[in-house]
């Protein structure tokens, strides 16, 4: 099933390929008149850590009270379930719950192109066994055509008149 429907609107959308996330951004741009897109890796990292902190909440190690990671819950949780893990700007779930697609692509080995181009994933997820992807500067890769129930996306929005 594409774009896993959630019973409640407070869950992140998951099961979305990079291409589908970009299609949503294009649609949302047309509807709102704003520039909606996936954030770049650098933008995502600034949102998580504008002051060089190791994790969105600070330099303290991840705990089950700060993030949904390592299979602790065994499933996706509603956005905002971990307020102690909020970032400086109030962003929720920058670490854990859902790995998030970024705009950036990476060099994809030719033998793997059937899965699509390799793109950056940020934030880690509930499914990943270690804390190794939760750090503000940590990242992983995903192939643009793939969908998993622990991957979703976050959007970046700017005014159309914004030239930066």
Backbone bond lengths (Angstrom), bond angles and torsions (degrees), N, CA, C in turn:
res aa  C-N    CA-C-N  psi(-1)  N-CA   C-N-CA  omega(-1)  CA-C   N-CA-C  phi
1 X - - - 1.456 - - 1.523 108.21 -
2 X 1.312 115.56 131.10 1.455 120.82 179.44 1.524 110.25 -81.85
3 X 1.292 114.71 150.24 1.461 121.18 175.55 1.521 109.78 45.94
4 X 1.281 116.18 66.93 1.457 122.20 -175.61 1.529 111.41 -41.04
5 X 1.297 114.95 117.91 1.458 120.10 177.91 1.522 109.05 -74.47
6 X 1.286 116.43 135.68 1.455 121.83 178.49 1.528 108.61 -105.17
7 X 1.297 116.29 148.02 1.458 120.80 178.40 1.520 111.31 -65.30
8 X 1.346 115.10 -32.09 1.471 119.53 -179.00 1.516 109.03 -121.82
9 X 1.294 116.44 146.50 1.458 122.11 -177.39 1.511 114.53 -74.49
10 X 1.343 118.82 -0.51 1.459 119.37 -178.15 1.528 112.79 -94.45
11 X 1.331 117.54 9.93 1.465 121.84 175.36 1.523 108.78 -97.64
12 X 1.331 117.07 147.80 1.466 118.29 175.23 1.529 110.40 -71.33
13 X 1.314 116.05 153.47 1.455 121.20 174.28 1.517 107.50 -74.64
14 X 1.316 116.75 134.19 1.465 121.99 179.14 1.529 109.62 -132.86
15 X 1.322 116.38 173.18 1.451 119.93 -179.80 1.515 111.78 74.47
16 X 1.329 116.25 30.22 1.452 122.68 -174.75 1.528 109.39 -113.93
17 X 1.330 116.47 129.95 1.462 119.62 175.17 1.532 109.33 -75.16
18 X 1.315 116.68 165.92 1.462 121.39 177.18 1.527 109.68 -59.59
19 X 1.329 117.42 -41.47 1.470 121.66 -179.80 1.528 111.26 -62.99
20 X 1.326 116.77 -40.28 1.463 120.29 179.09 1.522 111.20 -68.39
21 X 1.317 117.21 -37.49 1.465 120.54 176.61 1.529 109.99 -62.82
22 X 1.317 117.00 -41.68 1.472 120.70 177.83 1.527 111.00 -66.30
23 X 1.332 117.36 -38.48 1.466 121.07 177.91 1.532 110.06 -62.62
24 X 1.321 116.72 -41.38 1.466 119.88 176.25 1.526 110.03 -59.40
25 X 1.312 116.90 -44.44 1.471 120.73 -179.35 1.528 110.95 -60.80
26 X 1.336 117.18 -43.05 1.478 120.03 178.27 1.524 110.35 -62.61
27 X 1.326 116.77 -44.43 1.461 120.41 178.70 1.524 110.63 -61.09
28 X 1.327 116.35 -47.35 1.468 121.14 -178.80 1.528 110.92 -62.34
29 X 1.317 117.58 -35.03 1.468 121.34 176.31 1.521 110.71 -62.22
30 X 1.341 116.59 -44.87 1.467 119.97 179.30 1.530 111.37 -63.53
31 X 1.311 117.19 -41.09 1.461 122.02 -176.89 1.532 111.91 -69.48
32 X 1.326 117.07 -40.20 1.463 120.65 -173.39 1.525 114.65 -97.73
33 X 1.334 117.36 -19.59 1.459 119.87 -174.93 1.521 112.87 77.37
34 X 1.311 116.41 7.26 1.463 121.55 177.14 1.526 109.29 -102.51
35 X 1.310 117.04 162.65 1.463 120.71 173.61 1.525 107.94 -84.99
36 X 1.299 116.74 109.55 1.460 122.81 -179.76 1.524 107.28 -114.84
37 X 1.310 116.85 130.34 1.463 122.01 -177.27 1.507 109.66 -158.47
38 X 1.319 116.17 171.97 1.455 120.31 172.28 1.529 107.66 -74.59
39 X 1.311 117.58 144.55 1.469 119.11 177.73 1.531 110.50 -72.66
40 X 1.312 115.40 153.50 1.457 119.01 170.44 1.525 108.22 -74.67
41 X 1.289 115.80 165.82 1.472 120.22 177.10 1.528 110.35 -57.23
42 X 1.322 117.04 -44.32 1.471 120.96 -178.19 1.528 111.38 -65.09
43 X 1.323 117.84 -40.56 1.466 120.90 177.31 1.527 110.68 -63.32
44 X 1.327 115.91 -44.38 1.460 120.48 179.23 1.524 109.51 -59.95
45 X 1.331 116.94 -45.51 1.465 121.25 -178.82 1.526 111.57 -65.23
46 X 1.321 117.85 -35.92 1.473 119.91 176.95 1.524 110.14 -65.59
47 X 1.321 116.96 -41.99 1.468 119.90 178.03 1.526 110.79 -61.30
48 X 1.328 116.84 -37.76 1.470 121.16 -178.69 1.524 112.21 -78.14
49 X 1.326 117.00 -30.61 1.463 119.61 -172.83 1.526 112.26 -155.35
50 X 1.323 117.78 75.57 1.466 119.16 179.73 1.527 112.87 -70.15
51 X 1.321 116.45 -14.73 1.467 120.73 -175.35 1.529 112.98 -119.06
52 X 1.331 117.80 17.91 1.459 120.92 174.69 1.514 116.14 83.66
53 X 1.315 117.99 12.81 1.470 120.40 179.11 1.524 110.91 -67.49
54 X 1.304 116.35 153.19 1.457 121.74 -177.30 1.532 111.79 -70.19
55 X 1.311 117.09 -39.66 1.460 123.25 -179.94 1.525 107.76 -127.91
56 X 1.322 118.99 163.34 1.464 119.63 -179.72 1.531 113.84 -54.04
57 X 1.329 118.03 -34.45 1.468 121.92 -177.74 1.524 113.12 -85.95
58 X 1.309 119.01 -13.72 1.464 121.73 -177.84 1.520 111.14 144.30
59 X 1.319 116.53 -152.08 1.464 120.50 -177.37 1.523 113.76 -102.69
60 X 1.332 117.06 -0.50 1.456 120.54 178.21 1.530 109.67 -71.61
61 X 1.325 115.93 145.21 1.466 121.82 -179.88 1.541 110.93 -59.37
62 X 1.345 116.79 152.44 1.462 120.40 176.00 1.526 111.42 -60.43
63 X 1.307 115.59 144.66 1.459 123.28 175.08 1.527 108.20 -135.88
64 X 1.313 117.88 163.15 1.465 120.32 177.22 1.531 113.19 -63.32
65 X 1.320 118.07 -14.64 1.463 120.58 177.25 1.532 112.04 -85.51
66 X 1.337 117.12 -14.14 1.472 121.47 -176.57 1.524 113.89 -104.12
67 X 1.330 117.78 -25.10 1.465 119.60 -174.25 1.520 111.72 -160.08
68 X 1.314 115.43 154.69 1.462 123.86 175.13 1.530 106.81 -96.02
69 X 1.319 117.05 102.90 1.465 121.73 -175.39 1.524 110.05 -150.58
70 X 1.326 114.57 167.51 1.455 120.76 172.36 1.506 115.97 62.88
71 X 1.320 118.25 22.20 1.453 119.94 179.66 1.516 114.15 72.49
72 X 1.340 117.86 14.05 1.472 120.65 -177.29 1.521 112.42 -59.16
73 X 1.335 115.87 -43.48 1.467 118.83 179.72 1.514 111.34 -93.94
74 X 1.339 116.12 -22.24 1.453 120.63 -177.78 1.510 114.16 77.16
75 X 1.337 116.50 7.08 1.458 119.56 -178.35 1.525 111.44 -164.88
76 X 1.283 115.30 171.79 1.457 124.52 174.68 1.527 109.83 -67.04
77 X 1.312 117.34 146.37 1.464 121.61 176.95 1.531 110.11 -123.25
78 X 1.336 118.46 159.46 1.465 120.56 178.97 1.531 111.22 -60.53
79 X 1.317 115.16 147.53 1.462 120.92 176.44 1.528 108.38 -58.47
80 X 1.316 116.09 136.21 1.458 120.82 177.41 1.514 114.66 86.99
81 X 1.320 117.99 8.62 1.463 120.86 179.57 1.523 112.64 -70.42
82 X 1.323 116.81 -12.92 1.460 121.65 -176.18 1.536 110.08 -126.49
83 X 1.323 117.84 68.80 1.464 120.07 -177.03 1.529 113.52 -61.05
84 X 1.337 118.58 -24.60 1.468 120.22 177.76 1.529 111.78 -70.26
85 X 1.330 117.07 -12.05 1.455 121.70 178.76 1.515 114.23 -98.47
86 X 1.330 117.26 7.30 1.470 120.82 -178.07 1.522 111.58 -64.02
87 X 1.322 114.70 148.82 1.456 121.42 177.55 1.520 112.11 -83.25
88 X 1.313 115.54 177.71 1.469 123.19 -178.47 1.531 112.01 -55.43
89 X 1.320 116.67 -39.10 1.465 121.06 -177.44 1.529 112.50 -89.61
90 X 1.332 117.06 4.75 1.453 121.13 179.62 1.524 114.70 91.83
91 X 1.309 117.91 0.21 1.468 120.40 177.94 1.525 110.23 -58.84
92 X 1.302 115.80 137.80 1.462 122.32 177.77 1.525 110.07 -101.27
93 X 1.301 116.50 150.11 1.467 123.42 171.22 1.529 114.69 58.93
94 X 1.316 116.71 33.29 1.466 119.09 173.30 1.527 110.42 -71.09
95 X 1.298 117.15 -21.40 1.466 122.42 175.12 1.516 107.31 -122.30
96 X 1.319 115.84 121.94 1.452 120.63 177.77 1.518 113.82 87.51
97 X 1.280 115.80 179.93 1.452 127.84 -177.76 1.521 111.85 70.98
98 X 1.347 118.76 -68.98 1.451 121.74 -176.89 1.525 110.00 -136.73
99 X 1.332 117.12 129.52 1.460 120.74 170.50 1.524 107.13 -70.57
100 X 1.328 116.75 137.62 1.465 120.34 -172.19 1.527 111.89 -115.19
101 X 1.330 114.66 131.07 1.460 121.07 176.82 1.518 110.58 -64.12
102 X 1.312 116.43 140.58 1.464 122.60 170.60 1.524 108.44 -115.39
103 X 1.313 115.37 162.29 1.457 122.00 -179.67 1.524 111.93 -63.39
104 X 1.328 116.95 -35.81 1.458 122.57 -171.50 1.528 113.61 -62.30
105 X 1.334 114.49 136.24 1.456 121.63 173.57 1.523 108.37 -105.14
106 X 1.308 115.09 159.33 1.456 122.04 177.84 1.524 107.62 -125.03
107 X 1.295 116.45 161.79 1.466 120.24 177.90 1.533 108.58 -59.52
108 X 1.314 115.04 124.54 1.452 121.13 -178.45 1.525 109.36 -105.30
109 X 1.319 118.09 125.35 1.468 119.53 176.57 1.530 110.37 -58.46
110 X 1.314 116.81 136.61 1.464 122.62 -176.48 1.524 112.10 -51.81
111 X 1.318 117.42 -39.56 1.467 120.51 -177.65 1.529 112.35 -66.18
112 X 1.331 117.67 -13.89 1.466 120.92 -177.39 1.525 113.45 -106.64
113 X 1.331 118.33 0.98 1.460 121.15 -175.55 1.527 114.12 -63.17
114 X 1.315 118.66 -19.15 1.468 119.95 178.38 1.530 111.11 -63.27
115 X 1.327 117.59 -21.66 1.469 122.11 176.90 1.526 111.64 -88.69
116 X 1.318 116.61 -5.16 1.456 120.99 -177.00 1.518 110.08 103.44
117 X 1.322 115.73 -179.61 1.466 120.01 177.92 1.511 109.65 -77.43
118 X 1.319 115.42 152.97 1.463 121.46 178.11 1.528 108.62 -81.72
119 X 1.334 116.11 128.95 1.465 122.58 179.11 1.527 109.82 -124.36
120 X 1.314 114.21 154.66 1.458 121.71 -179.89 1.526 110.40 -69.96
121 X 1.328 116.03 138.71 1.460 123.87 171.30 1.528 107.44 -119.73
122 X 1.308 116.92 134.39 1.463 121.89 -178.60 1.520 110.63 -120.64
123 X 1.327 115.22 153.50 1.451 122.18 167.63 1.505 118.85 96.61
124 X 1.324 118.18 -16.11 1.452 118.20 -177.12 1.525 111.38 70.52
125 X 1.317 116.82 176.67 1.461 119.97 -177.60 1.518 111.71 -148.51
126 X 1.326 115.66 174.49 1.460 122.05 177.76 1.529 110.97 -63.93
127 X 1.309 117.17 -26.79 1.455 122.20 -173.61 1.525 113.48 -82.10
128 X 1.327 117.33 -33.21 1.456 121.06 -174.30 1.522 111.72 -67.18
129 X 1.311 115.45 135.58 1.455 121.82 -170.05 1.526 115.08 -75.38
130 X 1.317 118.65 -19.58 1.465 119.52 -175.78 1.519 111.25 -121.78
131 X 1.316 114.81 171.11 1.466 120.89 176.70 1.525 110.30 -87.12
132 X 1.325 117.73 2.69 1.456 123.11 -174.22 1.508 116.39 -60.95
133 X 1.317 119.81 -15.81 1.463 121.25 178.69 1.526 112.77 -111.78
134 X 1.321 117.32 5.54 1.468 120.50 -177.66 1.524 114.14 -84.19
135 X 1.316 117.75 -20.96 1.458 121.32 -176.99 1.526 112.22 -63.95
136 X 1.313 115.85 151.63 1.461 121.60 -176.59 1.524 113.37 -58.14
137 X 1.327 117.89 -31.17 1.459 119.80 -179.90 1.526 112.93 -104.48
138 X 1.328 118.48 -0.52 1.462 121.86 177.89 1.529 109.81 -75.39
139 X 1.313 115.68 153.61 1.461 119.35 176.80 1.515 110.35 -157.84
140 X 1.306 114.07 165.49 1.451 121.83 175.02 1.516 107.92 -133.49
141 X 1.316 116.12 -172.76 1.454 121.37 179.45 1.511 110.26 -127.29
142 X 1.311 114.64 151.63 1.450 121.10 171.87 1.517 107.96 -141.35
143 X 1.313 116.27 155.39 1.454 121.05 179.21 1.519 109.39 -92.49
144 X 1.325 115.70 136.05 1.465 122.45 -168.32 1.526 115.55 -59.07
145 X 1.313 118.09 -22.71 1.470 120.01 -179.55 1.525 113.29 -93.08
146 X 1.316 117.37 -5.25 1.468 120.08 -174.23 1.513 112.30 -89.54
147 X 1.340 114.46 153.70 1.468 121.85 177.53 1.526 108.23 -132.61
148 X 1.319 115.89 135.59 1.460 120.67 175.96 1.519 108.53 -140.69
149 X 1.323 116.00 153.17 1.469 119.36 -177.25 1.525 113.27 -78.67
150 X 1.300 117.93 9.02 1.462 121.99 174.55 1.528 111.19 -120.45
151 X 1.334 116.37 12.92 1.463 121.26 177.29 1.512 110.42 -121.26
152 X 1.323 114.31 138.68 1.452 121.05 177.09 1.517 109.03 -148.56
153 X 1.316 116.55 -147.73 1.455 118.96 179.75 1.520 111.02 -157.45
154 X 1.298 114.34 161.62 1.457 125.16 175.64 1.514 104.76 -124.85
155 X 1.310 118.26 149.13 1.463 119.50 -178.23 1.530 111.66 -108.64
156 X 1.323 114.06 157.20 1.462 122.27 171.24 1.523 105.59 -113.81
157 X 1.317 117.02 134.95 1.461 121.66 -177.13 1.516 109.25 -127.76
158 X 1.327 114.78 136.73 1.468 119.03 174.02 1.520 108.67 -142.55
159 X 1.286 116.56 158.60 1.451 123.36 177.99 1.527 108.16 -68.72
160 X 1.340 117.49 141.24 1.456 121.34 -179.37 1.534 110.88 -58.53
161 X 1.323 117.26 -31.07 1.467 120.27 -179.74 1.530 112.03 -75.48
162 X 1.340 116.56 -9.32 1.461 121.04 179.04 1.524 108.57 -71.50
163 X 1.299 117.48 120.92 1.461 121.03 -177.95 1.510 112.43 -98.09
164 X 1.355 118.50 -2.03 1.458 121.88 -176.27 1.448 115.85 -88.39
